[in-house]
Each structure stands twice: as structure tokens, then as C-alpha cells.
Amino acid sequence: MMFDKETILILDFGSQYLQLIARRVRELGVYSRVVSHTISAAEAIKYSPRGIILSGGPSSVYCAGGRGCDAGIFELGVPVLGICYGMQVMSHIFGGEVMAASNREYGRAKIELTAAGKSSAFFANMPPVQNVWMSHGDHVTKIPSEFELLAESSGSPVCAMEHRFKPFYGLQFHPEVIHTEFGMDMFRNFIHGVCGCSNNWTMHNFAESAVERFRAELGDSEVICGLSGGVDSAVVAAILSRAIGAQLKCILVDNGLLRKGEAEAVVEMFRNHFDVELVVVDASAGFLERLIGVEEPQEKRRRIGHYFIEVFAEAAKKFNNAKFLAQGTIYPDIIESGGSLDTGGEKPAATIKLHHNVGGLPEGMNFKLVEPLRELFKDEVRRLGIELGLPVEFVWRHPFPGPGLAVRCLGEVTREKLSKLREADAIVIEEIIKADLYDKISQAFAVLLPVKSVGVMGDGRTYDDAIAIRCVKTDDFMTADWSELPDYLLRKMSTRIINEVAGINRVVYDISSKPPATIEWE
């Protein structure tokens, strides 16, 4: 039986915190669906939303071309929460005043609840003074006549507001960011208290529903799934295997950019847990040839993605009855490529990175695309993998980028550089596992830098390469902080890499957070 999931609709105005909003809703056991801010009220009501959230964004509502939304959204009879720019849009629609702030407000701030705020359902069971996270250049200077002030701060005259008669709320700060200390309480009050949602968004419900849906949609058709060696594609294979059994055909393209022993480990794991056909293609030479002389990160991604399609299409000819192609696309891939689940052709968010599995299929590939994980975040994919019976140690492996070691080998990619990087990376992971820290670190890896430096080894001068070690901790991979590893562990990794990997004479540790840096270096 397909489960009837309660939905909170999120209108995307281009916020780089968009993922966090969607995740916070799901962490409360409620399904969140992201759509473009251009959606009409008539289209929005088709989702039967229990509530609507207006995201932040980079525009100014008072400028020509400023992003707005259909005013009919406020006539649907459902609660609405506007966050930062979303509050400014709400204020603009209801006749309030929005202006540029004299000083851009970014970072921690203290807000104080008004008398109305202390009695509001939105701030129920919260202290009158709270720490929040601000990130805005404009602010509401005069609230609409139908609203009342709930909170203020020294930097913003209107930090929170509420409609006097309808469940409409606006916040100038960002409750989705962990630095807002009562942010989850605010979401809980809105989603469970105001919108009346329960907790029926679980991976057990999702798995049962997805298996039933794909069994019905795919019928007796064959489906090809590309295994990358990562968790996402393996979970796709698991869910489709359960839905259609032997109709699923899998292809693993070894691009020569995988971690040490990864291709062999994936084949062994896969054949031990799935009863479907698997074809392995060694295309490493072709990928390396196409990366000769390429240094720019986005160009690496483009070339790897394009050649992957070529290799995959050739291998897929073996299965001439297949009509569908399954991919492990997940929601963060879509966000970082500049889109949302339903954008209507518009891409409000800035493109951070190109993902080779986002954007549909190229001309000439006569398959229909199947993306079972398109709506899920990484932690949800992992929980789904456990639900489907994949080995725990495989499901909780650290993430690995689609372009593989190519985006951890800065500058031109060569076989020699990859060999150095692969060995250094293996040492990093091995030592972290020995220190019993693997599960406490969200992602750990080595990066080969395009930098040579002078060293002394065996009383002789060296002029060799440098390795950077990157270890981060994060709940959502949208923001991350660097992991504070013990000195002895850093020393051990550095010593082993320099002694065991020929051509490396220097090791550094990356202590930058995301933002401003990204987790991967390219």
C-alpha cells in the first residue's frame, strides 16, 4: 500500500541554506518537497501541503526582477512560514516595507521576544532572549498592518512577525542553521503544532512505497543500473532488485579513479548480496587519456561525465531489451548543480559544482531515466540501505565523489599522480580505522596538491609533492567543520605517507570549514 505522506512544501528563492530547511522538516518525521518560487497556487495545492515554507534568497523584493511568489499561496488555507527573504516577500505582498539595511547583518545575534512573541504558538516554551543566525542585507522596516511584531534585535527592527488572524509567520533569521539555538523547536512548533503534522516519513514507509511504485511503473521491462562503487548506486540496485528481480542488469565502469582496491571490493560485496547480472568494464585508460592536460575542475567533471556516458552506452548494448536507466542521483547533487526537485525550468540556486548524474540523459541514449533516490538526503539513503539489508560497514562508508580521485588530484591527472594519491589515501583511512575514529568522522581523505617543496630525506635534498589530509564532521554535508584529530594520529599518518609513498615529502592538514570552503577541494 502506497503511504499517504504529509507534505510541507518549500518554495525555493535561491537560498544556499535550502537543503537545511528541507532536512530539518524531515528530521521531524515529515516529508518536505522543494518547488520553484514561480509555482502557481493552483499547482501548489495539488501537493495537498499541510504547510508552506518560503526560503531565503539573494534578491531584493523592491528591485526590478526581484523574485516573488503567487499571492494566491496565502489563500490556500494552509500555514505559511517565511524565512529571511521569504519573510520579506510575505511583507511585500501584504503591504509592509522592505529596505536595504544600513549594515549587512551576518552571523550570531540576540533576539528578544515581544509580549506578543511570548504568547505566540510559534515561540511556545522558549526563553524570551535567544541566540540566532542572521544573513541578510535587506530587512523589514515596517510590518504589514495585519501583522504584529514577535521579536526584535539591535540590528533588525523586525526579527519575527505573525499575522493577527491567520497562521502566517515571518523570521528575519535562519532557524535551519544550527547556530540558531532553538531553531528545531521553532520548526517543531510550526510543523507539528501549527500545521498538525504527525511523523509518518520513515525509510521503512519509503522503501515499501518505492518498491510497489517501481514494480508497477516498470512492469516487465529490463532496467540498467550503473554501479559507481558508492552507497547511492548500491541502494538504487537494492531497491530495484527487490522491485523487479532479475529484470535489473548492473554495469560497473572502472574509470581508474577509484580508491585502492575499491572495484574488487564492490564486485565481491555486490555478488554476495544481489542475485542479478553484473558486467564490469575496465575503461581506466580511456578516462586518463581524456584528462591529459586538463586542470580546471569543472572541465574534469564534464569530460569524466561525457566519457562515462560513452562507455556505459557501449556496455549497455549487451542488454538490448532494456528501456530504463537507473541512477543514484540524490537531492544534494541537484541542489549543488543549481536546481531543485521542481524548478519549472528555472534554477534559483547558484551552481556550486557540476554533477555528472544531474541534468537528464544526453541525446542518443534511448532510455527513460529512473532515479529512486532523487528526493533523499545522504543520511536517508544510508538508513534506506540498512532497511533494504545492505551490510552496515558498506552503507556507512564515507562519501566518495562521482569523478573519483580526479577531483582530489589537483591540476592535471596522471597515472603516476593517482598512484601516489591512492596510496596516501589508503594510509589515511587505515590509520583512522585503527584509531577507532572512522565512525566519528563524516568524511576523510587525502588530496594531492599541485605544489612541490624542498625537503631533506636521507641527508639528501628532495623537491617533491605535498599531500593534504582532509577530515570533516557534519550532520548534513551542507555545512561542515574540520575534525580535531589527536596529535599522535596526525603524526602517524604524516610519517607513514612520507616514508611509504615515493615522491611525497610534505603532509599538511586542512583546517577550513564549509562554508567558506567546500568539503572536496575541487
Secondary structure by P-SEA (a helix, b strand, c coil): cccbbbbbbbbbccccaaaaaaaaaaaacbbbbbbcccccccccccccccbbbbbbcccccccccccccccccccccbbbbbccaaaaaaaaaabbbbbbccccccccbbbbbccccccccccccccccccccccccccccccccccccccccccccccbbbbccccbbbbccccccccccaaaaaaaaaacccccccccccaaaaaaaaaaaaaaaaccbbbbbbbcccaaaaaaaaaaaaaccccbbbbbbcccccccaaaaaaaaaaaacccbbbbbbcaaaaaaaaacccccaaaaaaaaaaaaaaaaaaaacccccccbbbbbccaaaaaaacccccccccccccccccccccccccccccbbbbbccccccaaaaaaaaaaaccccccccccccccccccccccccccaaaaaaaaaaaaaaaaaaaaacccccccccccccccbbbbbbccccccbbbbbbbbbbccccccbbbbbbccaaaaaaaaaaaaaccccccbbbbbcccccccccccc
